[in-house]
C-alpha cells in the first residue's frame, strides 16, 4: 500500500499548477513532503495523470520459480 493515493496526488498537483501557491505552501496545506510534491509535478508534466499511478509488477509464482531456477542453473546473479 502506498502512503498517498492517486487522487490525493492529483489534487495536490493541480493545486500547485493553479499557480497561486508555491511548492512549500501547497505541501504544508496537504501535509506532504515538498520533495514528493516536486516529483509528482514533474511526473504529471511529463506523463499526465498516468504519471501519478502506482507502478506494480505482478509476476506469477510459476514465473518467479522459473527465474530462480534459471539463475541457479546458469549461475546468474
C-alpha positions, 0 to 999 in steps of 0.5 A: 500500500502506498502512503498517498493515493492517486487522487490525493496526488492529483489534487495536490498537483493541480493545486500547485499548477493553479499557480497561486501557491508555491511548492512549500505552501501547497505541501504544508496545506496537504501535509506532504513532503515538498520533495514528493510534491516536486516529483509528482509535478514533474511526473504529471508534466511529463506523463499526465495523470498516468504519471501519478499511478502506482507502478506494480509488477505482478509476476506469477509464482510459476514465473518467479520459480522459473527465474530462480531456477534459471539463475541457479542453473546458469549461475546468474546473479 
